[in-house]
Amino acid sequence: MKVADILKSKGASVVTMRPESPITSVIQRLRLERIGAVVISSDGETIQGIVSERDIVYALGERGAELLTLRASDIMSRDVVTCAPDDQIRQVMARMTHRRVRHVPVLESGRLAGIVSIGDVVKNRLEEVEMEATVLRDAYMAVR
């Protein structure tokens, strides 16, 4: 299974915000969209960083109420883990686990083409396991 297969079912829409966006706006957008991260991009196509719920909590712990006066660029993760549509889901899962990230933007020819979350990956893996179990059950019943 490839990343492109996940994007076919969930869509390629990615919520982006500009680096100068106030953190209060980023937090509000996360809540309104019911998502865990936004990609930070000046043009909606290239990635400058990502702000996740974890980034916000860490910044709150470090800076306290001052967090509310900051911009997205002040707290965004700049070393963003990315993948390509042709990457295997298992490879992306391993990268997420190794780097301890929950959101991986998808790049195609250097441009933002989607995003996969740990929830998307787990859902995909559960569907694969369910399909394998069905095939094995059907094969067993056919032999009987």
VEXSEZA-411193 format. One line per field, with one value per residue: residue number from 0; x, y, z of N, C-alpha, C, O, CB in turn; residue in one letter. Coordinates in steps of 0.05 Angstrom, whole numbers, plus 32768, in hexadecimal, padded with zeros to 4 digits. Last residue first. Glycine has a CB too. Layout:
<pts>
pos	c(NUM	...)
n_px	c(X	...)
n_py	c(Y	...)
n_pz	c(Z	...)
ca_px	c(X	...)
ca_py	c(Y	...)
ca_pz	c(Z	...)
c_px	c(X	...)
c_py	c(Y	...)
c_pz	c(Z	...)
o_px	c(X	...)
o_py	c(Y	...)
o_pz	c(Z	...)
cb_px	c(X	...)
cb_py	c(Y	...)
cb_pz	c(Z	...)
code	c(A	...)
</pts>
This chain:
<pts>
pos	c(143	142	141	140	139	138	137	136	135	134	133	132	131	130	129	128	127	126	125	124	123	122	121	120	119	118	117	116	115	114	113	112	111	110	109	108	107	106	105	104	103	102	101	100	99	98	97	96	95	94	93	92	91	90	89	88	87	86	85	84	83	82	81	80	79	78	77	76	75	74	73	72	71	70	69	68	67	66	65	64	63	62	61	60	59	58	57	56	55	54	53	52	51	50	49	48	47	46	45	44	43	42	41	40	39	38	37	36	35	34	33	32	31	30	29	28	27	26	25	24	23	22	21	20	19	18	17	16	15	14	13	12	11	10	9	8	7	6	5	4	3	2	1	0)
n_px	c(7F06	7F19	7EF8	7F06	7F3A	7F2F	7F12	7F3A	7F5F	7F40	7F37	7F6B	7F77	7F52	7F66	7F98	7F87	7F6C	7F98	7FB6	7F93	7F93	7FC9	7FCB	7FA7	7FC0	7FEE	7FE0	7FF7	7FE6	7FF7	801C	8047	807F	80A8	808E	8068	8064	803C	804A	8037	802E	8047	8089	80B9	80DD	80CC	8095	8099	80B7	8092	8069	8084	808B	8056	8045	8076	8072	805A	8053	8085	808E	80B2	80BE	80DC	80F9	80DC	80A2	8092	8096	809A	8077	8046	8055	803F	801E	8014	8043	8042	8030	8067	8094	8097	8061	8054	8075	805D	802A	8038	804F	8021	8001	802F	8043	8079	8098	8098	808A	8064	802E	801D	8041	8056	8043	803D	8009	7FEF	7FD1	7FA3	7F5E	7F2D	7F27	7F23	7F56	7F7A	7F69	7F78	7FB0	7FBA	7FAA	7FCF	7FFE	7FF6	801D	804C	804A	8006	7FEC	7FC4	7FA9	7FA0	7F81	7F7C	7F58	7F4F	7F58	7F87	7FAB	7FB3	7FCE	7FFD	801A	800A	8011)
n_py	c(7DEB	7E11	7E3D	7E4D	7E5F	7E8A	7EAB	7EB6	7ED1	7EFE	7F14	7F21	7F48	7F70	7F7D	7F92	7FBF	7FDC	7FE8	8009	8035	8046	8055	807F	80A4	80AD	80C7	80E6	8105	8134	8150	8169	819D	8191	8172	8148	8144	8134	8133	813A	8116	8113	8100	80EA	80CF	80B8	8082	8086	809C	8074	8049	805E	8061	802B	801B	8035	8048	8081	809E	80D1	80DA	8101	8122	8144	8183	81AA	81D0	81DA	821C	8249	8275	8270	8280	82AF	82C2	82CC	829D	8293	82AD	8288	825C	8248	8210	81FF	8213	81F5	81C2	81CC	81D7	81A7	8186	8197	81B3	81D3	81D1	81F3	81FE	81E0	81F9	8207	8234	825D	8259	822B	81F8	81CD	81BB	8185	816C	8183	81A0	81D1	81EE	81E2	81F6	822C	823B	8236	825D	828B	828B	8293	82B8	82AD	82AE	8280	826C	822A	81F5	81B7	8193	8160	8131	80F8	80C5	80A3	80B5	80B5	807E	8076	8093	8072	802D	7FE9)
n_pz	c(8042	801F	8027	805B	8051	802F	8053	8078	8058	804A	807D	808C	8066	8074	80A7	8098	807A	80A1	80C3	80A0	809C	80D2	80D7	80B2	80C7	80F9	80EB	80AB	8070	803E	7FFD	7FDF	7FD5	7FAA	7F97	7F7D	7FB4	7FF8	8030	8076	80AC	80F1	811D	8130	813E	811C	811E	8110	80DC	80C3	80C6	80A6	8075	806B	8067	8038	8009	7FDD	7FB5	7FCB	7FFF	803C	8072	80AC	80B3	80D8	80F2	8116	812E	814E	812D	8103	811C	8151	8194	81BD	81D7	81F3	8223	8248	823E	8226	822D	822B	81F9	81D9	81E1	81CB	8196	8185	818B	8162	8132	80FA	80CD	8096	8061	8025	7FEF	7FE7	8001	8008	803B	806C	809A	80A5	80E4	810B	8119	8111	810D	80F9	812A	8142	811D	811F	8153	814E	8128	8143	816C	814F	8112	80D8	80BC	809C	808D	8089	806E	806A	802F	8009	7FF0	800A	801D	7FF0	7FD9	8004	8008	7FD7	7FDD	7FFF	7FF1	8000)
ca_px	c(7EF5	7F27	7EF8	7EEB	7F36	7F40	7F05	7F21	7F67	7F4B	7F21	7F5C	7F87	7F50	7F4B	7F96	7F97	7F5E	7F82	7FC1	7F9B	7F7A	7FBE	7FDC	7FA3	7FA5	7FF1	7FE3	7FED	7FF2	7FE6	8007	8035	8067	80AF	809E	806A	806F	8043	8041	804C	8024	802C	8076	80A5	80DF	80E7	809D	8089	80C2	80AD	8064	807B	80A3	8067	803A	8066	807E	8062	803C	807B	808E	80A0	80BF	80C3	8103	80E7	80B8	808F	8095	80A9	8093	804B	804D	8052	8027	7FFE	803D	804F	801C	804F	8090	80AF	8072	8046	8079	8079	802D	802A	805F	8039	7FF8	801D	803C	805F	8098	80AC	8089	807D	8039	800B	8033	8050	804C	8044	8022	7FEC	7FE8	7FB8	7F77	7F2F	7F2A	7F0E	7F3C	7F7C	7F66	7F5C	7FA1	7FC1	7F9B	7FB3	7FF9	7FF7	8003	8046	805D	801E	7FEB	7FDD	7FA5	7FB2	7F7F	7F97	7F5A	7F4B	7F40	7F6F	7FA2	7FA7	7FB5	7FE9	800F	8019	8000)
ca_py	c(7DD9	7DF7	7E30	7E42	7E49	7E74	7EA1	7EA9	7EB8	7EEC	7F0B	7F0E	7F2F	7F63	7F73	7F7A	7FAA	7FD3	7FD8	7FEF	8026	803E	803F	8068	809A	80A2	80AD	80E6	80ED	812F	8143	8159	8191	81A0	8189	815C	8139	8145	8124	8145	8116	811F	80F6	80FE	80D7	80D5	8089	807B	80AA	808F	8047	8057	807A	803D	8010	803D	8033	8073	8082	80C0	80DD	80E8	8121	812A	8174	8191	81D7	81C7	8206	822F	8275	826C	8264	82A8	82B9	82E4	82AA	8284	82BB	8299	8264	8265	8220	81F7	821D	8212	81C7	81C5	81EB	81BF	8181	819B	819F	81D8	81C6	81E7	820C	81DD	81F1	81F1	821D	825B	8274	822F	8215	81D1	81CA	8194	816D	8176	8186	81BC	81EF	81DB	81DA	821C	823C	8225	8241	8283	828A	8279	82B7	82AA	82C5	8281	827C	8245	8204	81D0	8198	817B	813D	8111	80DC	80A0	80B1	80CF	808C	8068	809C	808B	8045	8000)
ca_pz	c(8053	8022	800D	8057	8063	8026	803A	8081	8065	8035	806C	809C	8067	805A	80A4	80AA	806E	808A	80CD	80A9	8085	80C5	80E7	80AE	80AC	80F8	80F6	80C8	807E	8059	8011	7FD1	7FE8	7FB1	7FA8	7F6D	7F99	7FE3	8018	805D	8097	80D8	8117	8124	8152	8120	8123	812A	80F1	80C5	80D3	80C2	8082	806D	807C	8052	8015	7FF5	7FAF	7FC6	7FE4	802C	805B	80A0	80AF	80CC	80D8	8111	811B	815B	8146	80FE	8115	8135	817F	81AE	81C9	81DB	820D	823A	824D	8226	822E	8242	8211	81DA	81E9	81E7	81A5	8184	819C	817E	813C	8116	80D6	80B0	8071	8042	7FFA	7FD8	8001	7FEF	8031	8051	8097	8097	80CC	8101	812D	8108	811C	80E5	8116	814F	8125	8106	814B	8161	8122	812B	8173	815B	812F	80E6	80CE	80B3	8087	8093	8070	8076	8045	8015	7FF0	7FFC	802F	8001	7FC8	7FFA	801E	7FDC	7FC9	8009	7FEE	8000)
c_px	c(7EE1	7F16	7F05	7EEA	7F1B	7F3C	7F15	7F13	7F4E	7F52	7F2A	7F45	7F78	7F60	7F47	7F7B	7F96	7F6D	7F71	7FAB	7FA5	7F80	7FA4	7FD1	7FB3	7F9F	7FD5	7FE6	7FF3	7FE6	7FF4	7FF4	801F	8055	8097	80A3	8077	8070	804C	804C	8041	803B	8020	805C	8093	80CB	80EA	80B9	8092	80B3	80B9	807E	8075	809B	8080	804B	805D	806B	806F	8042	8063	8084	80A1	80AA	80C9	80EB	80F1	80C2	80A7	8094	80AA	80A4	8068	8053	8044	8039	8005	8028	8049	8027	803C	8078	80AA	808B	8056	806B	807F	8049	802D	8052	804A	8010	8014	8027	805B	807D	80AE	80A0	807B	8054	8015	8020	803F	8044	8050	8025	8008	7FE1	7FD1	7F8D	7F47	7F2B	7F0F	7F26	7F61	7F67	7F57	7F84	7FB1	7FA1	7FA2	7FDC	7FF1	8007	802B	8057	8030	8006	7FD8	7FC1	7FAC	7F92	7F97	7F76	7F4B	7F3B	7F56	7F89	7F9B	7FA5	7FCE	7FF9	800B	8012)
c_py	c(7DCB	7DE3	7E14	7E33	7E3C	7E5C	7E89	7E9C	7EA8	7ED1	7EF8	7F03	7F1A	7F48	7F64	7F6D	7F90	7FBC	7FCC	7FDD	800A	802D	8034	8050	8080	8096	809E	80CA	80EF	8115	8141	814B	8183	818F	8199	8175	814E	8136	8138	8134	8122	8121	8100	80F1	80EE	80E0	80A7	8084	80A0	809F	8063	8056	8075	8056	8021	8033	803C	805E	8073	80A3	80CB	80EF	8105	8129	8159	817E	81BE	81CC	81F4	8217	8259	826A	825E	828B	82B4	82DC	82C3	8292	82AD	82A9	8275	826F	823E	8208	8217	821D	81E5	81CA	81E5	81D5	819A	8198	81A6	81C3	81CD	81DA	8200	81EC	81F1	81E7	8205	8244	8273	824B	8219	81EF	81CD	81A4	817C	817A	8176	81A0	81D8	81DA	81D1	81FF	822B	8224	822F	8266	8281	8276	829B	82A9	82C3	8298	827D	8252	821F	81DD	81B4	817D	8158	811D	80F7	80B8	80B0	80CC	80A6	8075	808F	8096	805D	8019)
c_pz	c(8043	8031	800E	803C	805F	8037	802F	8068	806E	8042	8057	808C	8076	805A	808A	80A8	807E	807C	80B6	80B4	808C	80AC	80DB	80BE	80A8	80DC	80F6	80D2	809B	8063	802C	7FE3	7FDA	7FC4	7FB1	7F7D	7F88	7FC9	8003	8045	807E	80C4	80FD	811E	8148	8134	812A	8131	810D	80DB	80D7	80D1	809F	807C	8080	8069	8031	8000	7FC6	7FC0	7FDF	8010	804E	808A	80A1	80C8	80C9	80F5	811B	8148	8153	8117	8111	8130	8164	8197	81BA	81CA	81F2	8223	823C	8235	8232	8244	822A	81F2	81EC	81F1	81C3	8196	819D	8191	8159	811E	80F3	80B5	808D	804F	8018	7FE3	7FF1	7FEC	8018	8048	807C	8094	80C0	80E8	8124	811C	8112	80F2	8102	813B	8131	810C	8132	815A	8135	8123	815B	8163	813A	8104	80DC	80C6	80A0	808E	807C	8079	8050	802D	7FFD	8000	8021	8012	7FD9	7FE8	8014	7FF3	7FCE	7FF7	7FFA	8000)
o_px	c(7ED2	7F19	7EFD	7EDB	7F19	7F3A	7F09	7F0A	7F4E	7F4C	7F1D	7F3F	7F78	7F56	7F3B	7F78	7F92	7F60	7F68	7FAB	7F9E	7F73	7FA0	7FD1	7FA8	7F93	7FD4	7FE1	8008	7FCF	800A	7FE2	8010	8054	809A	80A2	806C	8079	803E	8061	8030	8050	800B	805B	8090	80CC	80F9	80BE	8095	80C0	80C4	8080	807C	80AA	8089	8050	806C	8052	8075	8032	8060	807D	80B2	8093	80D6	80E7	80F2	80B2	80BE	8094	80BC	80BA	8072	8062	802C	8042	7FF5	8029	8049	8018	8039	8074	80B9	8094	8058	8076	808C	804D	8032	8061	8054	8011	801E	8012	806E	806C	80C2	80B7	806C	805A	8007	8013	802F	802D	8065	8013	801C	7FCE	7FE3	7F8A	7F44	7F29	7EFA	7F16	7F57	7F58	7F43	7F77	7FA6	7F8F	7F8F	7FD1	7FE0	8019	8024	805B	8026	801A	7FC2	7FD3	7FAB	7F94	7FAB	7F85	7F41	7F23	7F41	7F78	7F85	7F8D	7FB9	7FE4	7FF3	8026)
o_py	c(7DBA	7DCB	7E02	7E20	7E24	7E45	7E75	7E85	7E8F	7EBC	7EE3	7EEB	7F02	7F35	7F4F	7F55	7F7A	7FA9	7FB5	7FC5	7FF6	8018	801C	803A	806D	8081	8086	80B6	80F8	8110	814B	813C	818F	8177	81AD	818B	8164	811F	814C	8128	8115	812C	80F7	80D8	8102	80F8	80AE	808D	80B0	80AD	8068	8060	8086	8060	8024	8041	804A	8062	805C	8091	80B8	8105	80F5	8130	8158	816C	81BE	81CB	81FD	8200	8253	825F	8249	827F	82B4	82EE	82CD	8292	82B9	82B2	826F	8287	824B	820E	8227	8230	81ED	81D5	81F8	81E3	81A2	81A7	81B9	81C1	81CD	81D9	8202	81E8	8201	81CF	81F1	8240	8285	8254	820D	81FE	81D1	819D	8180	818A	815E	818C	81CC	81C7	81BB	81EF	821D	820F	821B	8257	8272	8260	828D	829C	82D5	8296	827D	8245	822A	81D2	81C8	816B	8167	8115	810A	80BF	80BA	80DE	80AE	8077	809B	80A0	805D	801A)
o_pz	c(804F	802C	7FFF	803A	805E	802D	8026	806A	806B	8036	8052	808E	806E	804E	8089	80A7	8073	8073	80B7	80AF	8080	80A8	80D9	80B3	809C	80DA	80F3	80C3	80A4	8060	802F	7FDA	7FCA	7FC2	7FBF	7F72	7F85	7FC8	7FFD	8047	8071	80CA	80F5	811A	8156	813B	813D	8148	811F	80EB	80EC	80E7	80B0	808D	8097	807D	803F	8000	7FC4	7FC6	7FEE	800A	8054	808E	808C	80D8	80B0	80E2	8120	8151	8162	8117	811A	813F	8162	8188	81AA	81B2	81DD	8212	8224	8238	8240	825A	823C	81FF	81FF	8207	81D3	81A4	81B2	81A5	8165	8113	8103	80A3	809B	8049	8024	7FE1	7FEF	7FD8	8012	804D	8075	808E	80CE	80D9	8133	812F	810C	80E4	80FB	813B	812B	8101	8131	815B	812C	811A	815E	8161	812F	810E	80EB	80DE	80B7	808A	807A	8086	8040	803E	7FFC	8012	802C	8016	7FD1	7FE7	801B	7FF2	7FC9	8000	7FFE	800E)
cb_px	c(7EE8	7F42	7F06	7ED7	7F39	7F5D	7F04	7F0E	7F79	7F64	7F13	7F52	7FA2	7F5B	7F36	7F9C	7FB5	7F58	7F70	7FD7	7FB0	7F69	7FB9	7FF9	7FAC	7F90	7FFC	7FCB	7FFA	7FED	7FDD	8015	802A	8057	80C1	808F	804E	808B	802A	804B	8057	8017	801A	8082	80B2	80DC	80F9	809C	806B	80BF	80BF	8056	8062	80AE	806F	801D	8077	8085	8075	802D	8092	807C	80A6	80BA	80B0	811A	80FD	80AF	808A	807D	809D	809D	803B	805B	805F	8036	7FE8	8033	806D	800F	8057	808E	80BE	807A	802A	806F	808C	8025	800C	8061	8049	7FE2	802C	8030	805E	809E	80A5	808A	8094	803D	7FF1	8047	8069	8040	8057	8022	7FDF	8000	7FC1	7F7F	7F15	7F44	7F0E	7F36	7F93	7F7C	7F54	7FA4	7FDF	7FA3	7FA9	800B	7FE4	7FF6	8047	8079	8017	7FE4	7FEB	7F97	7FD0	7F62	7FA2	7F45	7F5F	7F43	7F73	7FB8	7FBB	7FBA	7FF3	8025	8020	7FED)
cb_py	c(7DE7	7DFB	7E41	7E59	7E53	7E7C	7EB7	7EBD	7EBD	7EF9	7F23	7F1B	7F34	7F76	7F8A	7F82	7FB2	7FEA	7FE8	7FF3	8035	8057	8049	806E	80AF	80B7	80AF	80F4	80D3	8147	8127	8145	81A6	81A8	819A	8163	8130	8150	8113	8162	80F9	813B	80FD	810C	80DE	80E4	8082	805C	80A5	809E	8035	803C	8085	8043	7FF3	8032	8019	8088	8082	80CC	80D7	80D2	8137	8113	8185	8184	81EB	81A9	8211	822E	8288	8282	825D	82BA	82A0	82F7	82B1	8267	82BC	82AB	8274	826F	821C	81DA	8210	821F	81BA	81A8	81EC	81C9	8169	8187	8183	81F5	81A7	81FC	822A	81BF	8204	81FA	8226	8259	8283	821A	821E	81C3	81E7	8181	8152	8181	8176	81C0	8209	81EF	81D6	8224	8259	8231	823D	8295	82A5	8275	82CC	828F	82DF	8284	8298	8246	8206	81CE	8196	8180	813F	8125	80DB	8087	8097	80DD	8091	804A	8096	80A1	804A	8000)
cb_pz	c(8069	8030	7FF9	8057	8080	8025	8025	808F	807E	8028	805F	80B6	8075	8044	80A6	80C7	806C	8076	80E0	80BF	8075	80BC	8104	80B7	8097	80FF	8114	80D6	8071	806C	8007	7FBF	7FFC	7F98	7F9A	7F53	7F8D	7FEB	800E	805A	8093	80DD	812E	810B	816C	8106	810B	8129	80ED	80AA	80C2	80C4	8074	8051	8075	8056	8017	800B	7F98	7FAE	7FCF	803A	8046	80B5	809E	80DE	80DA	8116	80FF	816E	815A	80EC	80FC	8120	8189	81C1	81DD	81E2	8211	824E	8265	8209	8213	823F	8213	81C0	81D4	81EC	819E	8168	8192	8185	813C	811B	80D1	80C6	8073	804A	7FF1	7FBB	7FF5	7FD9	802B	803E	80AE	807B	80D2	80FB	8134	80EC	811A	80D5	8107	8165	813A	80F2	8145	817E	8126	8113	817E	8174	813C	80DC	80BD	80A9	807D	80B2	8055	8092	803C	801E	7FD4	8005	8045	8012	7FB8	7FEB	8035	7FE3	7FAD	800D	7FD1	8018)
code	c(R	V	A	M	Y	A	D	R	L	V	T	A	E	M	E	V	E	E	L	R	N	K	V	V	D	G	I	S	V	I	G	A	L	R	G	S	E	L	V	P	V	H	R	V	R	R	H	T	M	R	A	M	V	Q	R	I	Q	D	D	P	A	C	T	V	V	D	R	S	M	I	D	S	A	R	L	T	L	L	E	A	G	R	E	G	L	A	Y	V	I	D	R	E	S	V	I	G	Q	I	T	E	G	D	S	S	I	V	V	A	G	I	R	E	L	R	L	R	Q	I	V	S	T	I	P	S	E	P	R	M	T	V	V	S	A	G	K	S	K	L	I	D	A	V	K	M)
</pts>
